[in-house]
Amino acid sequence: MQQRFMIAGAFLLAAILAAAFPAAADDAPEKKMVTVSGQEVEEIMPGILAGYLSEDERLDSKRFVPPAPAEGSARQALDDAWSEAMLKLKDSPRWEIATRDAAYFPGAADTFSCALGIRISEDTTPALYLLLWRSLSDIGLATYTAKNAYARERPFMANGAPVCTPEIQEGMRKDGSYPSGHTAYGWGWALILTELAPDRAEELLARGRAYGESRNVCNVHWYSDVVAGRMVGAGAVARLHAEPEFVAAMDAAREEIAEARKAGRTPTRDCALEASVLTPSP
């Protein structure tokens, strides 16, 4: 079941298609259900599960995210300087982690394992795994009204330098850079996990920050894209707390984390290496 969701860029390309070719109501396909963590969940696009909010309830980011930096502005100057610094990390251990951070589900589930102190997977933490996957839709897709409105070009389109995921580079050319969708749900996950495990708050928030910065390292987002992505992520998580189903999922995940700790289900990643590489960027 998991293998077919490992295609790189499934979330990105599905979102691009959805934005570019919205289906008419009469042409809408029948709901497709998949089994994840023992539960039947609707798959709204390839590799994307239905979240806790309906499409109409999802945040409209263009209403609260300011316009992208204008050419020649101080904000763009900062973006240019930050981008130049990030390009120096190509082929470094930080580049390798940034490439790993670009993955979608199921690979993305394990991203916060070291910061949380337990292994996150469908087998070991099924409720948490499903919570993260479903909330990805509510948080990540909330960036698209702003993305489509501002239609900002990505850094690699300006500097011509390599990216971490060349296999989906052409698709990214058609997908607005601002705000960063990866950053939105990465920061949203950091906030969700901080609420579930407050004793690990600093580690989780640091990992959430680094997750967004990985998009700078990969040369696919500007610094201001990441900042705006965090804004959308925080807003979407706040909105999710008004949904009873999300609150119930949080409760189940909280209990599961406690059980996993008692069972000693520690991460399988090299956490010492990750911690040494993911130091604050200059």
Sine and cosine of phi, psi and omega as CSV:
sin_phi,cos_phi,sin_psi,cos_psi,sin_omega,cos_omega
0.00,0.00,-0.69,0.72,-0.07,-1.00
-0.94,0.35,-0.53,0.85,-0.17,-0.99
-0.85,0.53,-0.62,0.79,-0.09,-1.00
-0.96,0.28,-0.13,0.99,0.04,-1.00
-0.99,-0.13,0.13,0.99,-0.10,-0.99
-1.00,-0.08,0.11,0.99,0.03,-1.00
-0.91,0.41,0.84,-0.54,-0.03,-1.00
-0.87,0.48,0.74,-0.68,0.08,-1.00
0.99,0.11,0.17,0.98,-0.03,-1.00
-0.86,0.52,-0.71,0.71,-0.01,-1.00
-0.90,0.44,-0.74,0.68,-0.03,-1.00
-0.87,0.49,-0.79,0.61,-0.09,-1.00
-0.93,0.38,-0.60,0.80,0.04,-1.00
-0.90,0.43,-0.64,0.77,0.02,-1.00
-0.92,0.39,-0.62,0.78,0.04,-1.00
-0.88,0.47,-0.72,0.69,-0.01,-1.00
-0.90,0.44,-0.64,0.77,-0.02,-1.00
-0.90,0.43,-0.63,0.78,-0.01,-1.00
-0.96,0.30,-0.59,0.80,-0.08,-1.00
-0.99,0.13,-0.53,0.85,-0.08,-1.00
-0.75,-0.66,0.93,0.37,0.00,-1.00
-0.88,0.47,0.75,-0.66,-0.04,-1.00
-0.97,0.25,0.62,-0.79,0.10,-1.00
-0.95,0.32,0.47,-0.88,-0.06,-1.00
-0.84,0.55,-0.62,0.78,-0.04,-1.00
-0.94,0.34,-0.39,0.92,-0.04,-1.00
-0.99,-0.13,0.00,1.00,-0.06,-1.00
-0.88,0.47,0.76,-0.65,-0.01,-1.00
-0.95,0.30,0.28,-0.96,0.06,-1.00
-0.92,0.40,0.45,-0.89,0.00,-1.00
-0.88,0.47,0.69,-0.72,0.07,-1.00
-0.96,-0.29,0.82,-0.58,-0.03,-1.00
-0.96,-0.29,0.65,-0.76,0.07,-1.00
-0.79,-0.61,0.38,-0.93,0.01,-1.00
-0.98,-0.18,0.87,-0.49,0.03,-1.00
-0.73,-0.68,0.78,-0.63,-0.01,-1.00
0.80,0.60,0.58,0.82,0.04,-1.00
0.98,0.20,0.12,0.99,-0.01,-1.00
-0.87,-0.49,0.56,-0.83,0.08,-1.00
-0.99,0.11,0.85,-0.53,-0.05,-1.00
-0.75,-0.66,0.61,-0.79,0.03,-1.00
-0.95,0.30,0.68,-0.73,0.11,-0.99
-0.98,-0.19,0.95,-0.30,-0.12,-0.99
-0.99,0.16,-0.44,0.90,0.10,-0.99
-0.50,-0.87,0.30,-0.96,-0.02,-1.00
-0.79,0.61,0.88,-0.48,0.02,-1.00
0.98,0.19,0.06,1.00,-0.04,-1.00
-0.86,-0.51,0.88,-0.48,0.02,-1.00
-1.00,0.04,0.46,-0.89,0.11,-0.99
-0.88,0.47,0.67,-0.75,0.02,-1.00
-1.00,0.06,-0.42,-0.91,0.00,-1.00
-0.99,-0.12,-0.15,0.99,0.00,-1.00
-0.92,-0.40,0.53,-0.85,0.13,-0.99
-0.97,0.25,0.21,-0.98,0.00,-1.00
-0.86,0.51,-0.60,0.80,0.00,-1.00
-0.95,0.32,-0.42,0.91,-0.02,-1.00
-1.00,0.04,-0.26,0.96,-0.02,-1.00
-0.89,0.46,0.59,-0.81,-0.02,-1.00
-0.87,0.50,0.62,-0.78,0.09,-1.00
-0.99,-0.14,1.00,-0.06,-0.16,-0.99
-0.91,0.41,-0.43,0.90,-0.03,-1.00
-0.93,0.38,-0.24,0.97,0.00,-1.00
-0.99,0.12,-0.27,0.96,-0.01,-1.00
-0.72,-0.69,-0.19,0.98,0.07,-1.00
-1.00,0.01,0.81,-0.58,-0.03,-1.00
-0.92,0.38,0.30,-0.95,0.02,-1.00
-0.84,0.54,0.43,-0.90,0.06,-1.00
-0.90,0.44,0.41,-0.91,0.00,-1.00
-0.82,0.57,0.67,-0.75,0.03,-1.00
-0.99,0.15,0.48,-0.87,0.05,-1.00
-0.86,0.52,0.75,-0.66,0.01,-1.00
1.00,0.08,-0.01,1.00,-0.01,-1.00
-0.99,0.15,0.25,-0.97,0.06,-1.00
-0.90,0.44,-0.59,0.81,0.02,-1.00
-0.90,0.44,-0.64,0.77,0.02,-1.00
-0.94,0.35,-0.55,0.83,0.05,-1.00
-0.89,0.46,-0.65,0.76,0.05,-1.00
-0.91,0.42,-0.69,0.72,0.03,-1.00
-0.85,0.52,-0.69,0.73,-0.02,-1.00
-0.89,0.45,-0.69,0.72,-0.02,-1.00
-0.91,0.41,-0.67,0.74,0.00,-1.00
-0.91,0.42,-0.68,0.73,0.01,-1.00
-0.87,0.48,-0.68,0.73,0.01,-1.00
-0.87,0.48,-0.63,0.77,0.02,-1.00
-0.93,0.37,-0.64,0.77,-0.03,-1.00
-0.93,0.37,-0.51,0.86,0.00,-1.00
-0.88,0.47,-0.41,0.91,-0.01,-1.00
-0.95,0.31,-0.21,0.98,-0.03,-1.00
-1.00,0.01,0.03,1.00,0.00,-1.00
-0.82,0.57,0.73,-0.69,0.04,-1.00
0.93,0.38,0.19,0.98,0.08,-1.00
-1.00,0.03,0.16,-0.99,0.10,-1.00
-0.84,0.55,-0.54,0.84,0.03,-1.00
-0.92,0.40,-0.60,0.80,0.05,-1.00
-0.88,0.47,-0.64,0.77,0.00,-1.00
-0.89,0.45,-0.67,0.74,0.03,-1.00
-0.93,0.37,-0.62,0.78,0.04,-1.00
-0.88,0.47,-0.62,0.78,0.05,-1.00
-0.90,0.43,-0.67,0.75,0.05,-1.00
-0.91,0.42,-0.60,0.80,0.00,-1.00
-0.93,0.37,-0.31,0.95,0.00,-1.00
-0.97,0.24,-0.21,0.98,-0.07,-1.00
-0.93,0.36,0.46,-0.89,0.08,-1.00
-0.98,-0.21,-0.14,-0.99,0.00,-1.00
-0.91,0.41,0.58,-0.81,0.14,0.99
-1.00,0.06,-0.20,0.98,-0.06,-1.00
-0.86,0.51,-0.54,0.84,-0.05,-1.00
-0.92,0.39,-0.37,0.93,-0.08,-1.00
-0.87,0.49,-0.57,0.82,-0.10,-1.00
-0.99,0.13,-0.08,1.00,-0.12,-0.99
-0.82,0.58,-0.68,0.73,-0.09,-1.00
-0.99,-0.11,0.21,0.98,-0.05,-1.00
-0.88,0.48,-0.72,0.69,-0.02,-1.00
-0.90,0.43,-0.68,0.73,-0.01,-1.00
-0.91,0.41,-0.58,0.82,0.00,-1.00
-0.99,0.16,-0.45,0.89,0.01,-1.00
1.00,-0.01,0.07,1.00,0.07,-1.00
-0.67,-0.74,0.35,-0.94,0.03,-1.00
-0.98,0.21,0.78,-0.63,0.06,-1.00
-0.98,-0.20,0.88,-0.48,0.02,-1.00
-0.36,-0.93,0.22,-0.98,0.03,-1.00
-0.91,0.42,-0.52,0.85,-0.02,-1.00
-0.98,0.20,-0.67,0.74,-0.11,-0.99
-1.00,-0.01,-0.54,0.84,-0.02,-1.00
-0.67,-0.74,0.92,0.39,-0.11,-0.99
-0.86,0.51,-0.63,0.78,-0.02,-1.00
-0.92,0.38,-0.69,0.73,0.02,-1.00
-0.92,0.39,-0.65,0.76,0.02,-1.00
-0.84,0.54,-0.74,0.68,-0.01,-1.00
-0.93,0.37,-0.62,0.79,0.04,-1.00
-0.86,0.52,-0.72,0.70,-0.01,-1.00
-0.92,0.39,-0.67,0.74,-0.04,-1.00
-0.92,0.39,-0.69,0.72,-0.02,-1.00
-0.93,0.36,-0.65,0.76,-0.03,-1.00
-0.93,0.37,-0.37,0.93,0.06,-1.00
-0.82,0.58,-0.66,0.75,-0.02,-1.00
-0.91,0.42,-0.74,0.67,-0.04,-1.00
-0.88,0.47,-0.59,0.81,-0.07,-1.00
-1.00,0.03,-0.79,0.62,-0.08,-1.00
-0.91,0.41,-0.69,0.73,-0.03,-1.00
-0.95,0.32,-0.28,0.96,0.05,-1.00
-0.92,0.39,-0.30,0.96,0.00,-1.00
-0.97,0.23,-0.24,0.97,-0.24,-0.97
-0.97,0.26,-0.44,0.90,0.06,-1.00
-0.92,0.38,-0.61,0.79,0.07,-1.00
-0.95,0.30,-0.67,0.74,0.03,-1.00
-0.81,0.58,-0.75,0.66,-0.05,-1.00
-0.94,0.35,-0.56,0.83,-0.02,-1.00
-0.94,0.34,-0.65,0.76,-0.10,-1.00
-1.00,-0.08,-0.40,0.92,0.11,-0.99
0.68,0.73,0.78,0.63,-0.05,-1.00
-0.99,0.16,0.65,-0.76,0.06,-1.00
-0.97,0.26,0.50,-0.86,-0.01,-1.00
-0.99,0.11,0.34,-0.94,-0.06,-1.00
-0.83,0.56,-0.67,0.75,-0.05,-1.00
-0.90,0.44,-0.36,0.93,0.04,-1.00
-0.97,0.24,-0.37,0.93,0.01,-1.00
-1.00,-0.07,-0.62,0.79,-0.11,-0.99
-0.97,-0.24,-0.24,0.97,0.04,-1.00
0.95,0.32,0.14,0.99,-0.02,-1.00
-0.99,0.15,0.30,-0.95,-0.04,-1.00
-0.92,0.40,0.32,-0.95,0.07,-1.00
-0.85,-0.53,0.26,-0.97,-0.02,-1.00
-0.94,0.34,-0.49,0.87,-0.10,-0.99
-0.82,-0.57,0.96,0.30,-0.05,-1.00
-0.89,0.46,-0.36,0.93,-0.03,-1.00
-0.92,0.39,-0.33,0.94,0.03,-1.00
-0.87,-0.50,0.29,0.96,-0.05,-1.00
-0.88,0.48,-0.67,0.75,-0.02,-1.00
-0.90,0.43,-0.62,0.79,0.05,-1.00
-0.90,0.44,-0.60,0.80,0.00,-1.00
-0.92,0.38,-0.42,0.91,0.05,-1.00
-0.89,0.47,-0.44,0.90,-0.04,-1.00
-0.99,-0.12,0.03,1.00,-0.10,-1.00
-0.90,-0.44,0.87,-0.50,-0.06,-1.00
-0.81,0.59,0.60,-0.80,-0.05,-1.00
-0.99,0.16,-0.41,0.91,-0.19,-0.98
-0.84,-0.54,0.86,-0.51,-0.02,1.00
-0.99,0.13,0.17,-0.99,0.02,-1.00
-0.99,0.17,0.86,-0.51,0.03,-1.00
-0.93,0.36,-0.68,0.73,0.05,-1.00
-0.83,0.56,-0.72,0.69,-0.01,-1.00
-0.89,0.46,-0.64,0.77,-0.03,-1.00
-0.85,0.52,-0.80,0.60,-0.05,-1.00
-0.98,0.21,-0.44,0.90,0.09,-1.00
-0.91,0.41,-0.68,0.73,0.04,-1.00
-0.94,0.33,-0.60,0.80,0.07,-1.00
-0.87,0.49,-0.68,0.73,0.05,-1.00
-0.89,0.45,-0.64,0.77,0.02,-1.00
-0.86,0.50,-0.66,0.76,0.01,-1.00
-0.93,0.36,-0.67,0.74,0.04,-1.00
-0.87,0.49,-0.74,0.67,-0.03,-1.00
-0.93,0.37,-0.54,0.84,0.06,-1.00
-0.89,0.45,-0.63,0.78,0.05,-1.00
-0.92,0.40,-0.59,0.80,-0.02,-1.00
-0.97,0.23,-0.49,0.87,-0.04,-1.00
-0.67,-0.74,0.95,0.32,-0.09,-1.00
-0.86,0.51,-0.41,0.91,0.03,-1.00
-0.94,0.33,-0.22,0.98,0.03,-1.00
-0.94,-0.35,0.34,0.94,-0.13,-0.99
-0.82,0.57,-0.75,0.66,-0.07,-1.00
-0.89,0.46,-0.68,0.73,0.00,-1.00
-0.90,0.43,-0.67,0.74,-0.04,-1.00
-0.93,0.37,-0.67,0.74,0.01,-1.00
-0.93,0.38,-0.60,0.80,0.05,-1.00
-0.90,0.44,-0.64,0.77,0.01,-1.00
-0.93,0.36,-0.60,0.80,0.06,-1.00
-0.90,0.44,-0.63,0.77,0.06,-1.00
-0.89,0.46,-0.74,0.67,-0.03,-1.00
-0.90,0.44,-0.55,0.84,0.00,-1.00
-0.87,0.49,-0.69,0.73,0.06,-1.00
-0.93,0.38,-0.65,0.76,0.00,-1.00
-0.91,0.41,-0.38,0.92,0.07,-1.00
-0.86,0.51,-0.49,0.87,0.03,-1.00
-0.94,0.35,-0.50,0.86,0.11,-0.99
-0.94,0.33,-0.69,0.72,0.01,-1.00
-0.86,0.50,-0.62,0.78,-0.01,-1.00
-0.97,0.24,-0.07,1.00,0.04,-1.00
0.91,0.41,0.51,0.86,0.00,-1.00
-0.90,-0.43,-0.11,0.99,0.04,-1.00
-0.58,-0.81,0.52,-0.85,0.11,-0.99
-0.99,0.14,0.27,-0.96,0.03,-1.00
-0.84,0.54,-0.71,0.71,-0.03,-1.00
-0.93,0.38,-0.42,0.91,0.10,-0.99
-0.88,0.47,-0.66,0.75,-0.02,-1.00
-0.93,0.37,-0.69,0.73,0.02,-1.00
-0.86,0.50,-0.71,0.71,0.01,-1.00
-0.92,0.39,-0.56,0.83,0.04,-1.00
-0.89,0.46,-0.64,0.77,0.05,-1.00
-0.89,0.45,-0.60,0.80,0.02,-1.00
-0.88,0.47,-0.71,0.70,0.01,-1.00
-0.91,0.41,-0.67,0.74,0.00,-1.00
-0.86,0.50,-0.71,0.71,0.00,-1.00
-0.91,0.42,-0.67,0.74,0.00,-1.00
-0.91,0.42,-0.65,0.76,-0.02,-1.00
-0.91,0.40,-0.64,0.77,0.02,-1.00
-0.91,0.42,-0.65,0.76,0.06,-1.00
-0.87,0.50,-0.68,0.74,0.02,-1.00
-0.90,0.43,-0.62,0.78,-0.03,-1.00
-0.89,0.46,-0.48,0.88,-0.03,-1.00
-0.92,0.38,-0.16,0.99,0.07,-1.00
-1.00,0.02,-0.04,1.00,-0.03,-1.00
-0.98,-0.18,0.89,-0.46,-0.02,-1.00
-0.83,0.56,-0.62,0.79,-0.02,-1.00
-0.91,0.42,-0.63,0.78,0.05,-1.00
-0.91,0.41,-0.69,0.72,0.01,-1.00
-0.87,0.49,-0.66,0.75,0.02,-1.00
-0.91,0.42,-0.62,0.78,0.04,-1.00
-0.91,0.41,-0.59,0.80,0.06,-1.00
-0.89,0.45,-0.68,0.73,0.01,-1.00
-0.88,0.48,-0.69,0.73,0.00,-1.00
-0.91,0.42,-0.65,0.76,0.00,-1.00
-0.92,0.39,-0.60,0.80,0.01,-1.00
-0.89,0.46,-0.70,0.71,0.03,-1.00
-0.90,0.44,-0.63,0.78,-0.02,-1.00
-0.91,0.41,-0.64,0.76,0.04,-1.00
-0.88,0.48,-0.68,0.73,0.02,-1.00
-0.88,0.47,-0.66,0.75,0.01,-1.00
-0.92,0.39,-0.64,0.77,0.00,-1.00
-0.90,0.43,-0.59,0.80,0.04,-1.00
-0.91,0.42,-0.69,0.72,0.01,-1.00
-0.89,0.45,-0.57,0.82,-0.02,-1.00
-0.99,0.15,-0.12,0.99,0.03,-1.00
0.93,0.36,0.60,0.80,-0.01,-1.00
-0.99,0.12,0.97,0.23,-0.08,-1.00
-0.97,0.23,0.35,-0.94,-0.01,-1.00
-0.88,0.47,0.47,-0.88,0.06,-1.00
-0.99,-0.16,-0.13,0.99,0.03,-1.00
-0.97,0.25,0.28,-0.96,0.09,-1.00
-0.99,0.14,1.00,0.04,-0.11,-0.99
-0.94,0.34,-0.53,0.85,0.02,-1.00
-0.91,0.42,-0.68,0.74,0.02,-1.00
-0.91,0.41,-0.69,0.73,-0.01,-1.00
-0.86,0.50,-0.69,0.72,-0.02,-1.00
-0.90,0.43,-0.59,0.81,-0.03,-1.00
-0.95,0.31,-0.50,0.87,-0.04,-1.00
-1.00,0.08,-0.62,0.79,-0.09,-1.00
-1.00,0.06,0.79,0.61,0.10,-0.99
-0.99,0.12,0.39,-0.92,0.00,-1.00
-0.80,0.61,0.70,-0.71,0.00,-1.00
-0.97,0.26,0.36,-0.93,-0.04,-1.00
-0.92,0.38,0.00,0.00,0.00,0.00
